Amino acid sequence: MSIVESLLKIVDPVQAQAREQERRVAREQPRKERDGEPPHFLCRVCGHEDVQDAYCPECLADTMTTPGA
């Protein structure tokens, strides 16, 4: 909690409570799950396809991109 939030509770407790309620509702909202398959990535060098997006396990380099990109 910041100093501003603490001061807001003292100066305007009604607004502070409303803001806290909004944050609580936002925190408790269920997060949307992505539907379908996970995205696939393709190595620019060797053509290896995988679901990991950074390093190619074959080339051992940061060469993975999305197909078509």
Residue, then its C-alpha position, 0 to 999 in steps of 0.5 A: m500500500s502506498i502513502v497516497e492510499s493511506l492518506l486517501k483513507i484518512v481524507d476520503p474514506v468512502q472513495a478509498q473503500a469504493r476503490e478497494q472494492e473495485r480492486r477486490v472484484a477485479r482480483e476475484q474475477p476468473r481469468k480466461e483460459r485460452d481455447g484450443e491448442p497452444p501456439h507453435f513456434l518454428c526455428r528460423v535455422c533448422g525448421h524445428e517445430d515446438v511449443q516453446d517460444a525462445y530457444c531451439p533445443e536443436c540449434l541452442a539459439d534464440t531462433m524460434t518464431t511463429p510460423g508465417a511471421 
